């Protein structure tokens, strides 16, 4: 009887061991599969690049992290808004429907109170580095130091310059111009071929000035069968490609722009319209006037125009950028719109002064989307 009980006990232990082994294998496989879904291995065995980003950060989280960054700028512990978001991204598995303001507050209190450093808090967070790199690719050029003109009736010309630290990215629709939008990323499109909508549509009036969200250089300018008159601007760190499409018939762009031109955040780059869905240039085939705004992330040049392009949902980001709209004025002679208050972005000045980019007419080193 005793030997039978021992045998039964051994059998149970073996079964439990097998079950644990299977569960461990499944968990390890899922972890490897998840990492494989996030990264692509390049020919260099020591180098891998991000191949997938689901930017799910809510406007509320963006707002709170940004405020912490600005409020602690001159404090002993300066909170980096992207690091705060990356920490929560790793904590939530990228799902910001789990976001609660108290989570951000508790994290900020630990850091500013000297209870821990971000390095200490993230040491055992497996995916923190992934979210930090991914979120930096999205937000890296949007906050920093800059100079801008502000209204001052006592100053010559009614304006004076101020040095500031904060949000230096702008909403792509000029101030005082109405628009409507919804979260339409991923919605089906059928013109030409069935595909997903990889941008964010902002409905507005024809002729509404379109604003450069971030400083960069013009990488694409001209007609595209799908996007109509469109302009593509690459950030100076080359991580972001901003795509503005369906611009106005006959007068789509700021006339001073060409491929290679440097623009600063807040500059007027074009005008809202409804061109596109035509192989013939300058045709209005879009029913509702709107701006198609898109952001592509580029971690390696091989991703630039390929089957592995990374476009993100910009809906929450656009809601966040609403706080920073650029006011424009119209020149009655040229009929061009220009920003009312000039800005100096140090990153753009550095780029211009040191000629960081390599561009010539015979061998264009920057990609033109056709």
C-alpha positions in Angstrom: 0.0 0.0 0.0 2.8 2.4 1.0 4.7 1.6 -2.2 1.6 2.4 -4.3 1.2 5.8 -2.6 4.9 6.6 -3.2 4.6 5.6 -6.8 1.5 7.8 -7.1 3.3 10.7 -5.5 6.2 10.4 -7.9 3.8 10.3 -10.8 2.1 13.5 -9.6 5.5 15.2 -9.2 6.6 14.2 -12.7 3.3 15.5 -14.1 3.7 18.8 -12.3 7.3 19.1 -13.6 6.2 18.4 -17.2 3.4 21.0 -16.9 5.9 23.6 -15.5 8.3 22.8 -18.3 5.7 23.3 -20.9 4.5 26.6 -19.4 8.1 27.9 -19.1 8.7 26.9 -22.8 5.5 28.8 -23.8 6.4 31.9 -21.8 10.0 31.9 -23.2 8.7 31.4 -26.7 6.2 34.2 -26.3 8.9 36.5 -25.1 11.2 35.6 -28.0 8.2 36.1 -30.4 7.4 39.5 -28.9 11.1 40.6 -29.2 11.2 39.2 -32.8 8.0 41.2 -33.6 9.7 44.4 -32.3 13.1 44.1 -33.9 14.8 43.2 -37.2 18.3 41.7 -37.2 20.5 43.4 -39.8 23.5 41.8 -41.6 25.7 43.1 -38.8 25.0 40.5 -36.1 25.5 43.1 -33.4 22.9 45.5 -34.8 19.1 45.2 -34.8 16.5 47.9 -35.5 13.0 48.4 -34.4 10.5 47.2 -37.0 7.2 47.8 -35.3 5.8 50.7 -33.1 2.2 51.0 -31.9 2.1 54.6 -30.5 -0.8 54.3 -28.1 0.2 57.1 -25.7 -2.9 59.1 -24.7 -3.1 62.9 -24.8 -3.6 63.0 -21.1 -0.3 61.1 -20.5 1.5 63.3 -23.0 0.2 66.4 -21.3 1.2 65.3 -17.8 4.7 64.1 -18.8 5.3 67.3 -20.7 4.2 69.5 -17.7 6.6 67.6 -15.4 9.4 68.2 -17.9 8.9 71.9 -18.2 8.2 72.4 -14.5 11.4 70.7 -13.4 13.6 72.3 -16.1 15.7 74.2 -13.6 15.3 71.8 -10.7 18.0 69.5 -9.3 16.2 66.5 -10.9 15.0 67.4 -14.4 12.3 65.0 -15.4 12.5 63.9 -19.1 9.0 63.6 -20.5 10.0 60.8 -22.9 11.6 58.7 -20.2 8.5 59.1 -18.0 6.3 57.9 -20.9 8.7 55.0 -21.8 8.6 53.8 -18.1 4.8 53.7 -18.2 4.9 52.2 -21.7 7.0 49.3 -20.4 4.8 49.0 -17.3 1.6 48.8 -19.5 3.0 46.8 -22.3 2.3 49.8 -24.5 -1.4 49.8 -23.7 -2.2 53.3 -22.4 -5.8 52.5 -21.8 -4.3 51.4 -18.4 -3.0 54.9 -17.8 -3.9 56.6 -14.5 -2.5 59.9 -13.5 -1.5 58.6 -10.1 1.0 56.2 -11.8 2.8 59.2 -13.4 2.6 61.2 -10.1 4.0 58.3 -8.1 6.9 57.9 -10.6 7.6 61.6 -10.6 7.6 61.8 -6.8 10.1 58.9 -6.5 12.5 60.6 -9.0 12.2 64.2 -7.6 12.3 63.0 -4.0 15.6 61.2 -4.5 14.2 57.8 -3.7 15.4 56.3 -6.9 16.9 57.2 -10.3 15.3 56.2 -13.6 18.2 53.9 -14.2 17.5 52.1 -10.9 13.8 51.9 -11.6 14.2 50.5 -15.1 17.1 48.1 -14.5 14.9 45.0 -14.6 12.3 46.3 -17.0 12.9 44.2 -20.1 11.3 46.4 -22.6 12.1 49.9 -21.2 14.9 50.5 -23.8 12.6 49.5 -26.6 9.9 52.0 -25.5 12.5 54.7 -24.9 13.9 54.3 -28.4 10.4 54.1 -30.0 8.9 57.1 -28.1 12.1 59.1 -28.7 11.7 58.5 -32.4 8.2 59.9 -32.2 8.7 62.8 -29.8 12.4 63.5 -29.9 12.3 66.9 -31.7 9.2 68.4 -30.0 10.5 69.8 -26.7 13.5 72.0 -26.1 15.0 75.5 -26.1 14.1 78.0 -28.7 13.7 81.7 -29.3 10.4 83.3 -30.5 8.9 86.7 -31.2 6.1 87.7 -28.8 3.6 90.6 -29.0 4.8 93.7 -27.1 3.2 97.0 -27.9 6.0 98.9 -26.2 8.7 97.4 -28.4 9.7 98.6 -31.9 7.4 96.9 -34.4 5.2 95.7 -31.6 7.3 92.5 -31.1 10.2 91.4 -29.0 12.3 88.2 -28.8 12.0 85.7 -25.9 14.1 82.7 -25.0 11.9 79.7 -24.0 12.0 76.1 -23.1 9.0 74.0 -23.9 6.9 72.7 -26.8 8.4 73.8 -30.1 6.2 71.6 -32.3 3.0 72.9 -33.8 -0.4 71.7 -34.8 -0.4 71.4 -38.7 -3.5 73.6 -39.0 -2.9 77.3 -38.6 -4.4 79.2 -35.7 -8.0 80.6 -36.1 -8.8 78.1 -38.9 -11.5 75.5 -38.0 -11.0 71.8 -38.5 -12.6 68.5 -37.4 -11.0 65.1 -37.1 -11.4 61.6 -35.7 -9.3 58.6 -35.1 -9.3 57.1 -38.6 -5.9 55.4 -38.6 -6.1 51.9 -40.1 -9.5 52.5 -41.8 -9.9 50.7 -45.1 -9.2 52.6 -48.4 -10.0 51.2 -51.8 -8.7 53.7 -54.5 -6.1 51.9 -56.6 -6.0 48.9 -54.4 -7.4 47.9 -51.0 -5.2 49.1 -48.2 -5.2 50.6 -44.7 -5.3 54.4 -44.1 -1.9 55.1 -42.6 -2.4 58.8 -41.7 -4.7 61.2 -39.9 -7.3 63.2 -41.8 -8.1 66.8 -40.7 -11.2 68.2 -42.4 -11.1 72.0 -43.1 -11.6 74.8 -45.6 -9.8 74.9 -48.9 -6.9 77.4 -48.6 -6.3 76.9 -44.8 -2.6 77.4 -44.2 -0.7 74.2 -43.4 2.0 74.4 -40.8 5.3 72.5 -40.4 4.9 70.5 -37.2 8.6 70.2 -36.6 11.7 71.7 -38.1 13.4 69.7 -40.9 14.2 69.7 -44.5 12.0 69.1 -47.6 12.5 65.6 -48.9 9.5 65.4 -51.2 7.6 68.1 -53.1 5.2 67.5 -56.0 2.4 65.3 -57.3 1.5 61.9 -56.1 -1.3 59.8 -57.6 -2.7 59.0 -54.2 -1.8 62.1 -52.1 -2.2 64.7 -54.9 0.0 67.7 -54.3 2.0 66.7 -51.2 5.1 67.7 -49.3 7.3 65.5 -47.2 9.6 66.9 -44.5 12.3 64.9 -42.7 13.4 65.7 -39.2 17.0 66.6 -38.7 17.7 63.4 -36.8 16.2 61.5 -39.7 13.9 59.6 -37.5 10.6 61.2 -38.6 9.2 61.7 -42.0 6.2 64.1 -42.0 3.7 63.7 -44.9 1.2 66.5 -45.8 -1.1 65.5 -48.7 -4.2 66.6 -50.7 -2.9 70.2 -50.9 -4.7 72.9 -52.8 -5.2 72.9 -56.6 -3.1 75.4 -58.6 -1.4 76.9 -55.5 -0.5 74.0 -53.2 2.9 75.0 -51.6 4.7 78.0 -50.2 6.4 79.2 -53.4 9.8 79.5 -51.8 10.1 75.8 -51.1 12.0 73.2 -53.1 13.5 69.8 -52.3 16.3 70.4 -49.8 14.8 73.6 -48.3 15.1 74.0 -44.6 11.8 74.8 -42.7 11.3 75.7 -39.1 8.5 74.4 -36.9 5.6 76.8 -37.4 6.4 77.9 -41.0 3.6 77.9 -43.5 4.5 75.1 -46.0 1.3 74.9 -48.1 -2.5 75.1 -48.2 -5.3 72.6 -47.5 -7.2 71.3 -50.5 -8.7 68.1 -52.1 -6.2 67.0 -54.8 -5.3 63.4 -55.5 -6.7 60.0 -56.5 -5.6 60.8 -60.1 -2.7 59.9 -62.3 -3.1 63.3 -63.9 -1.6 66.3 -62.1 -3.5 69.1 -60.4 -6.8 67.2 -60.3 -9.4 67.5 -57.5 -10.8 64.0 -56.9 -11.1 64.1 -53.2 -14.7 64.7 -52.1 -14.1 66.4 -48.8 -11.3 69.0 -48.4 -8.8 67.8 -45.8 -5.2 67.5 -44.9 -3.8 64.0 -44.8 -1.2 64.2 -42.1 1.1 61.2 -41.5 4.3 60.4 -39.6 6.6 57.6 -40.6 9.3 56.4 -38.2 12.7 55.5 -39.8 15.2 53.6 -37.7 17.3 52.6 -40.7 17.3 53.9 -44.3 16.3 50.4 -45.5 12.8 51.1 -44.0 12.3 54.4 -45.9 10.4 53.0 -48.8 9.7 49.3 -48.3 7.3 46.7 -47.2 8.4 47.5 -43.6 7.4 51.1 -43.3 6.3 52.2 -39.8 3.5 54.7 -39.8 1.9 55.7 -36.4 -1.6 56.7 -35.3 -1.3 60.5 -34.7 -4.8 61.1 -33.3 -3.7 61.6 -29.6 -0.6 63.5 -30.7 -2.7 65.9 -32.7 -4.9 66.5 -29.7 -1.8 67.2 -27.6 -0.4 69.7 -30.2 -3.6 71.7 -30.3 -2.2 73.8 -27.5 0.4 75.2 -29.9 -1.1 76.7 -33.0 0.8 79.1 -35.2 -0.8 82.4 -36.1 -0.4 83.5 -39.7 -0.8 86.7 -41.8 -1.6 87.0 -45.5 0.5 89.0 -47.9 -2.1 90.7 -50.2 0.4 91.1 -53.1 1.7 87.5 -53.2 -1.4 85.9 -51.6 1.0 83.9 -49.5 0.5 83.3 -45.8 3.4 83.6 -43.4 3.8 83.1 -39.7 3.0 86.2 -37.7 5.8 85.6 -35.1 9.2 84.4 -36.2 11.0 81.6 -34.4 14.6 80.4 -34.1 15.0 76.7 -33.5 18.7 76.0 -32.4 18.5 72.6 -34.1 17.7 74.1 -37.4 20.4 76.8 -37.1 22.9 74.1 -36.2 21.9 72.1 -39.3 22.1 75.2 -41.6 25.4 76.4 -40.2 27.2 73.1 -40.3 25.6 71.8 -43.5 24.9 68.5 -41.9 23.0 67.1 -44.9 24.6 65.9 -48.2 22.5 67.2 -51.1 23.2 67.9 -54.7 21.1 68.1 -57.8 22.9 65.3 -59.7 22.9 62.7 -56.9 20.0 63.4 -54.5 20.8 61.7 -51.2 17.4 62.2 -49.8 14.4 60.2 -50.8 11.5 61.5 -53.0 8.3 59.6 -52.5 6.6 59.0 -55.9 
